[in-house]
Amino acid sequence: MRNLRILVVDPHLDGAESLTTLLGLWGHEARIATDGSSALGEVRSFRPDLVLAETDLADMDGTELVSRIAAACEDRKPPLLAGMSVAHDPDDRHYRAELAFDYQFGKPLNLAFLNRVLQFHRDRLGQPSEPFPRRILPTNHPEGARCSGV
């Protein structure tokens, strides 16, 4: 069993660097892209198992990023896509973009929940696709505050 290849897409370089360092400590190989265009290049060259992306980038929103990643992976299965966002207003365009992702994480990230999702998918690499048991956790839930499956 190998660890995951994860692409972190976040325009806030300090946060992206901290997250990739943590992912590395967990044994995963992680790279950073700070905008949608560079993320698409990394998807083609790095071939990540998971893309963990901010849903509102300067050059494209989450919905466009998801569709362009799918198009870039026409010869293979696209990576799992997890969005990160602060806003959760149903009338907000960021919220609508979140719906395109396989997973959605609120910021700040619940690292314990993120680690469980990563372990679930790492353990199933090479096996038939099976989604992580999705559940929506209330923001006051001690274990999953601000984290939810879509």
N, C-alpha and C positions, 0 to 999 in steps of 0.2 A: 504494500500500500504506500503510495506516495502522497506527499502533502500537496495542497492546492497551489495553483498559480493564480494570484489575485492582482487585479489592476485597480488601484485606487484613483478615482478621478475627482479631484477637489481643487478649486482655485486657491484655496488657502493652504499654501505650501507648508507652513509650520504644522498644521493639523494633519496634513497628508503624510508628512515625514514621521510624525509621532505614531500614526496608525500603521504605516508600513514597518516601522521598527518593532512595534508590538506584534504584528503578524509574523515577522521574522522570528521573534522570540518564541512564538507558538509553532514554529517549524515550517511556515509557509514561505513561498517565494513571492515577493510583492514588488510591484513597480508603481510609479506615479505618473499621472498625466494631469495637467492643470486646466485643460479645456477639452471640448468635444473633439476638435480636429486631431489633436495629438492622441486622444484616447483611441480614435479610429485607427491611427497608425500602429499603436501598441497592440490593439486587438488583432491586427493582421500579422505582426511580427512576433509578439510574445505569446499569442494564443492562450489567453487566460481561461481558467475554469470558472472564474467569477469576476464580474466587474462590479465594484462597489463605488457608486457615483453620486455626487451631489446632483440633485434634480434641477437645479437652476444654474447653468453655466453661462458665461458671457456670450459664447458663440452659438449656443443651441440649448433648448430646454430638454427635459428628460424624455419626453415623447419622441422628439426627433432623434436623440441619441440612441434610444432603444431601436427605432426603425433602421437607422443607419448601421448599427452594429449587426443587426440581423442581415442586412444586405451585404455587409462585408464578410459574412460567414456563409455565403451561399454554398460553398463546397464542404461544409462541416456543420455540426451542431453548434449553435451559438452558445456562448457562456451563460451561466446564470447571471441575472441582473438584479442587483440590490440598489435601491435608491436611498439617499440620505437627505433629510430635509428638516428644517426647523418648523416651517409652517404646516399646519394641518387644517386649514380652513377649506371646507368643501366647495366654496365659491372661488377659491384661489386657483390660478392657472398652475401653480406648483403642485397643488393637491391633485389636479387632473393628470399631470405628468407622472405622479407617483403610481397611478393605477396601471401604467404600462410595465412596471417592474415586477419581477417575480417576488421580491421582498421589498419591504419599506422599513427603514429604521429612522426613528426620530433622533435629532441631535439635542443634547449630547448622546452619543451612542451608549447603549447598554452593552458593555463588553462581554459580560457573562452570557447573554443571549446570543450575541454575535458569535462567540466561540462555540456555542452549542450548534448553531446552524452550520458553521464551518466543519465541525467534527462530523455532523450528520452527512454532509456531502462528501467529505474526504473518505469516509468509510464506504461510500457507495460508488467511488470512481470506477468506471469500467463495468458497472452493473446497469441493468435496465433503469431508466429514469423513474424515480419515485419522489414525489415532492415531500419536503419537510412538513410534518404535521402543522398546518397553519392554524393560528389562533390569534384572535385580537385581544390584546391585554389592555385593561384600563390603565390610564396614566398613573393611577395611584397604586398599581400592583407592585409589590416590592421587588419581584424578580424581573418583570418585563416592562417596567415603566417606559413609555414612549416607544415601544417596539411592537410591531405587528406584522402579520402575514397579510398579503393582499388577497 
